[in-house]
Amino acid sequence: NNNNNNNNNNNIPPHHQQVVSRKQMLITTLVRISMVAIVLSISFGAIENSGVNQAFSDVVALIGGVSGSLLGFILPPLLYMGAYKEPGEIGALSRVIMISIVIIGMFVS
């Protein structure tokens, strides 16, 4: 049984064998959370004090609208058709419907 454990440890790469203490993990997590909080507070402070709130809001709305229609209408049919490339895997009617959804998605965005 002891030989079995030694064989299992030999199969694990050295960078995965490192043991991290609970204190070390807590410190790492707190540092990451504080870094994210600092970046968010700086960005929110820059937005509030710069006077470009409306312009920033318009840009965010534009990006959200384009990416939303891309993710909702355009990519799913294209990925589906890409997954089934063999002839006969997708019927002609299904292919026409998917292409029309992509075209409508392009006009919506």
Order of alpha helices (4+ residues) and beta strands (2+ residues): alpha-alpha-alpha-alpha-alpha
